[in-house]
């Protein structure tokens, strides 16, 4: 479903949910940013956002959303590039301190 329509209600109805890994494969700016913002409070310390179109020319929205998210929450994350991946990928690791 559309992130804008489904994620908020899911998180509201399932207050107990938390995440250690969130794999983002939406390619587009708006759903990527919405998912990151909404899931940030539920991502465990040491947990990761995985972005599979990081710096990909044909899908720039995902990188733009991630950079915007990091401009707000960057002090909470480290950025780790995944070497040897089939497509440009990056991990945003939520700091444990």
N, CA, C and O of each residue as an XYZ file, in Angstrom:
388
protein
N       0.809     -1.180      0.000
C       0.000      0.000      0.000
C       0.858      1.251      0.000
O       2.084      1.174      0.075
N       0.223      2.380     -0.082
C       0.907      3.659     -0.028
C       1.325      3.953      1.407
O       0.509      3.861      2.325
N       2.570      4.300      1.600
C       3.105      4.583      2.930
C       2.253      5.628      3.637
O       1.953      5.490      4.823
N       1.865      6.668      2.915
C       1.071      7.747      3.511
C      -0.262      7.233      4.050
O      -0.801      7.790      5.006
N      -0.786      6.188      3.449
C      -2.086      5.649      3.866
C      -1.989      4.539      4.903
O      -2.922      4.338      5.681
N      -0.880      3.821      4.925
C      -0.820      2.602      5.735
C       0.098      2.649      6.948
O      -0.220      2.056      7.979
N       1.225      3.338      6.849
C       2.205      3.249      7.931
C       1.729      3.913      9.217
O       1.839      3.319     10.290
N       1.207      5.122      9.131
C       0.725      5.820     10.333
C      -0.312      5.018     11.097
O      -0.163      4.816     12.302
N      -1.377      4.549     10.417
C      -2.376      3.739     11.115
C      -1.792      2.439     11.701
O      -2.187      2.018     12.788
N      -0.865      1.817     10.989
C      -0.242      0.596     11.513
C       0.507      0.896     12.808
O       0.326      0.200     13.806
N       1.345      1.929     12.794
C       2.116      2.264     13.987
C       1.217      2.703     15.134
O       1.515      2.424     16.296
N       0.133      3.378     14.825
C      -0.825      3.800     15.859
C      -1.524      2.600     16.490
O      -1.718      2.559     17.705
N      -1.901      1.626     15.667
C      -2.639      0.469     16.191
C      -1.730     -0.568     16.850
O      -2.201     -1.403     17.622
N      -0.447     -0.521     16.554
C       0.511     -1.495     17.097
C       1.596     -0.766     17.889
O       2.758     -0.738     17.484
N       1.210     -0.180     19.011
C       2.133      0.598     19.835
C       3.345     -0.208     20.299
O       4.386      0.367     20.616
N       3.217     -1.527     20.339
C       4.303     -2.375     20.832
C       5.407     -2.607     19.801
O       6.474     -3.108     20.155
N       5.176     -2.256     18.539
C       6.155     -2.534     17.500
C       7.399     -1.667     17.628
O       7.325     -0.461     17.865
N       8.543     -2.319     17.465
C       9.810     -1.624     17.307
C      10.584     -2.386     16.231
O      10.222     -3.507     15.875
N      11.639     -1.779     15.724
C      12.336     -2.350     14.583
C      13.845     -2.292     14.791
O      14.364     -1.339     15.372
N      14.542     -3.316     14.313
C      16.001     -3.296     14.340
C      16.561     -3.083     12.938
O      17.709     -2.666     12.783
N      15.749     -3.368     11.911
C      16.162     -3.119     10.536
C      14.945     -2.696      9.725
O      13.894     -3.334      9.775
N      15.106     -1.610      8.981
C      14.057     -1.135      8.090
C      14.676     -1.011      6.709
O      15.555     -0.175      6.497
N      14.229     -1.833      5.767
C      14.746     -1.835      4.398
C      13.839     -0.959      3.554
O      12.668     -1.282      3.355
N      14.374      0.147      3.058
C      13.591      1.114      2.295
C      13.878      0.940      0.807
O      14.994      1.168      0.341
N      12.848      0.534      0.075
C      12.968      0.291     -1.362
C      11.781      0.948     -2.054
O      11.036      0.296     -2.786
N      11.612      2.250     -1.814
C      10.465      2.958     -2.375
C      10.867      3.887     -3.509
O      10.005      4.391     -4.229
N      12.151      4.120     -3.676
C      12.712      4.885     -4.788
C      12.372      6.372     -4.792
O      13.109      7.164     -5.378
N      11.302      6.759     -4.168
C      10.766      8.111     -4.281
C      10.954      8.902     -2.999
O      11.039      8.339     -1.907
N      11.016     10.216     -3.152
C      11.264     11.131     -2.036
C      10.218     11.025     -0.925
O      10.557     10.679      0.207
N       8.972     11.312     -1.228
C       7.935     11.464     -0.206
C       7.730     10.201      0.636
O       7.759     10.299      1.863
N       7.523      9.019      0.040
C       7.321      7.848      0.900
C       8.564      7.475      1.706
O       8.451      6.985      2.830
N       9.745      7.704      1.137
C      10.979      7.405      1.877
C      11.090      8.309      3.096
O      11.365      7.837      4.199
N      10.879      9.600      2.903
C      10.969     10.534      4.028
C       9.904     10.227      5.073
O      10.201     10.221      6.268
N       8.670      9.973      4.648
C       7.601      9.658      5.603
C       7.948      8.421      6.422
O       7.760      8.407      7.639
N       8.446      7.396      5.767
C       8.795      6.162      6.480
C       9.907      6.410      7.492
O       9.831      5.941      8.628
N      10.927      7.135      7.090
C      12.045      7.390      8.005
C      11.602      8.213      9.210
O      11.958      7.895     10.344
N      10.831      9.261      8.969
C      10.369     10.123     10.062
C       9.465      9.349     11.019
O       9.601      9.467     12.237
N       8.548      8.562     10.473
C       7.599      7.842     11.319
C       8.241      6.671     12.055
O       7.819      6.330     13.161
N       9.257      6.053     11.455
C       9.854      4.876     12.075
C      11.062      5.204     12.945
O      11.487      4.368     13.742
N      11.618      6.393     12.809
C      12.777      6.800     13.616
C      12.556      6.561     15.119
O      13.435      5.991     15.766
N      11.415      6.974     15.697
C      11.244      6.753     17.142
C      11.156      5.268     17.517
O      11.412      4.908     18.666
N      10.802      4.417     16.572
C      10.642      2.987     16.853
C      11.859      2.160     16.467
O      11.908      0.960     16.739
N      12.851      2.799     15.830
C      14.063      2.079     15.454
C      14.941      1.947     16.690
O      15.274      2.939     17.337
N      15.312      0.714     17.009
C      16.108      0.474     18.213
C      17.516      1.051     18.064
O      18.009      1.223     16.949
N      18.148      1.343     19.180
C      19.538      1.786     19.148
C      20.378      0.657     18.566
O      20.243     -0.499     18.966
N      21.238      1.000     17.624
C      22.009     -0.003     16.894
C      21.261     -0.525     15.684
O      21.827     -1.263     14.876
N      19.996     -0.152     15.546
C      19.181     -0.559     14.402
C      19.579      0.210     13.153
O      20.287      1.213     13.238
N      19.128     -0.255     11.997
C      19.549      0.343     10.740
C      18.376      0.623      9.809
O      17.399     -0.124      9.751
N      18.511      1.723      9.089
C      17.742      1.972      7.877
C      18.658      1.538      6.739
O      19.819      1.945      6.697
N      18.160      0.724      5.822
C      18.904      0.325      4.633
C      18.251      1.012      3.446
O      17.051      0.857      3.219
N      19.029      1.767      2.692
C      18.527      2.445      1.495
C      19.185      1.809      0.287
O      20.412      1.789      0.189
N      18.381      1.285     -0.639
C      18.960      0.536     -1.749
C      19.141      1.337     -3.029
O      19.667      0.804     -4.007
N      18.728      2.586     -3.056
C      18.982      3.427     -4.220
C      19.774      4.680     -3.842
O      19.559      5.752     -4.408
N      20.674      4.541     -2.901
C      21.495      5.661     -2.446
C      22.340      6.177     -3.615
O      23.057      5.411     -4.259
N      22.249      7.469     -3.876
C      23.013      8.141     -4.932
C      22.776      7.547     -6.321
O      23.662      7.609     -7.173
N      21.614      6.984     -6.557
C      21.294      6.417     -7.862
C      20.665      7.506     -8.736
O      19.624      8.064     -8.388
N      21.294      7.799     -9.853
C      20.834      8.873    -10.730
C      19.391      8.716    -11.178
O      18.664      9.704    -11.273
N      18.966      7.489    -11.454
C      17.616      7.282    -11.973
C      16.534      7.394    -10.899
O      15.356      7.522    -11.232
N      16.908      7.348     -9.618
C      15.956      7.485     -8.512
C      16.539      8.409     -7.444
O      16.900      7.933     -6.367
N      16.642      9.701     -7.704
C      17.286     10.606     -6.746
C      16.455     10.887     -5.497
O      17.001     11.342     -4.492
N      15.168     10.629     -5.536
C      14.296     10.974     -4.418
C      14.676     10.319     -3.110
O      14.561     10.932     -2.049
N      15.128      9.083     -3.174
C      15.493      8.370     -1.952
C      16.684      9.041     -1.261
O      16.681      9.197     -0.040
N      17.685      9.432     -2.021
C      18.852     10.107     -1.448
C      18.492     11.487     -0.918
O      18.973     11.896      0.139
N      17.652     12.200     -1.645
C      17.224     13.525     -1.196
C      16.483     13.406      0.129
O      16.716     14.192      1.047
N      15.590     12.424      0.230
C      14.844     12.206      1.473
C      15.789     11.840      2.614
O      15.644     12.357      3.722
N      16.743     10.968      2.364
C      17.682     10.550      3.409
C      18.525     11.730      3.885
O      18.767     11.880      5.083
N      18.969     12.564      2.955
C      19.771     13.727      3.357
C      18.937     14.714      4.167
O      19.427     15.302      5.131
N      17.685     14.894      3.778
C      16.808     15.778      4.551
C      16.584     15.208      5.953
O      16.645     15.942      6.940
N      16.330     13.915      6.040
C      16.157     13.253      7.334
C      17.414     13.434      8.186
O      17.322     13.753      9.372
N      18.584     13.232      7.584
C      19.841     13.365      8.323
C      20.117     14.805      8.736
O      20.816     15.037      9.723
N      19.585     15.772      8.003
C      19.783     17.167      8.411
C      19.069     17.457      9.727
O      19.423     18.401     10.433
N      18.076     16.657     10.053
C      17.327     16.805     11.310
C      17.852     15.840     12.377
O      18.039     16.227     13.530
N      18.087     14.590     11.988
C      18.424     13.530     12.940
C      19.848     12.989     12.773
O      20.180     11.934     13.312
N      20.674     13.702     12.036
C      22.011     13.196     11.720
C      22.884     12.870     12.910
O      23.723     11.972     12.833
N      22.705     13.579     14.007
C      23.526     13.295     15.185
C      23.176     11.953     15.819
O      23.916     11.452     16.665
N      22.056     11.375     15.415
C      21.631     10.079     15.950
C      22.077      8.909     15.082
O      21.842      7.756     15.440
N      22.722      9.185     13.940
C      23.037      8.125     12.981
C      24.467      8.222     12.477
O      25.038      9.308     12.376
N      25.029      7.064     12.166
C      26.266      7.013     11.390
C      25.907      6.447     10.021
O      24.949      5.686      9.883
N      26.676      6.822      9.026
C      26.414      6.404      7.650
C      27.495      5.408      7.244
O      28.687      5.699      7.339
N      27.068      4.230      6.789
C      28.006      3.188      6.371
C      27.649      2.754      4.955
O      26.542      2.281      4.698
N      28.590      2.921      4.049
C      28.370      2.499      2.668
C      28.592      1.000      2.552
O      29.485      0.446      3.192
N      27.784      0.353      1.742
C      27.879     -1.086      1.540
C      28.691     -1.343      0.277
O      28.228     -1.069     -0.830
N      29.871     -1.855      0.438
C      30.736     -2.137     -0.709
C      30.293     -3.429     -1.397
O      29.855     -4.373     -0.739
N      30.410     -3.461     -2.708
C      30.126     -4.674     -3.465
C      28.653     -4.965     -3.668
O      28.309     -6.037     -4.165
N      27.773     -4.048     -3.300
C      26.337     -4.267     -3.500
C      26.005     -4.127     -4.984
O      26.700     -3.421     -5.715
N      24.949     -4.794     -5.426
C      24.538     -4.733     -6.823
C      24.105     -3.339     -7.243
O      24.217     -2.980     -8.415
N      23.620     -2.563     -6.313
C      23.235     -1.193     -6.607
C      23.701     -0.341     -5.440
O      23.961     -0.861     -4.354
N      23.809      0.962     -5.652
C      24.302      1.817     -4.560
C      23.428      1.669     -3.320
O      22.217      1.881     -3.376
N      24.029      1.315     -2.235
C      23.295      1.103     -0.994
C      24.049      1.726      0.168
O      25.266      1.908      0.125
N      23.282      2.049      1.215
C      23.885      2.640      2.404
C      23.095      2.199      3.629
O      21.894      1.940      3.553
N      23.786      2.121      4.751
C      23.150      1.867      6.037
C      23.201      3.134      6.857
O      24.240      3.792      6.924
N      22.106      3.479      7.473
C      22.077      4.540      8.481
C      21.895      3.810      9.802
O      20.832      3.248     10.069
N      22.925      3.820     10.619
C      22.932      3.059     11.863
C      22.612      4.009     13.012
O      23.300      5.011     13.207
N      21.569      3.690     13.766
C      21.188      4.519     14.905
C      22.207      4.324     16.014
O      22.465      3.206     16.459
N      22.773      5.425     16.442
C      23.827      5.380     17.445
C      23.305      4.808     18.754
O      22.130      4.952     19.092
N      24.205      4.154     19.482
C      23.824      3.527     20.742
C      24.096      4.399     21.944
O      23.752      4.011     23.061
N      24.699      5.565     21.766
C      24.966      6.445     22.918
C      23.921      7.524     23.023
O      23.981      8.356     23.928
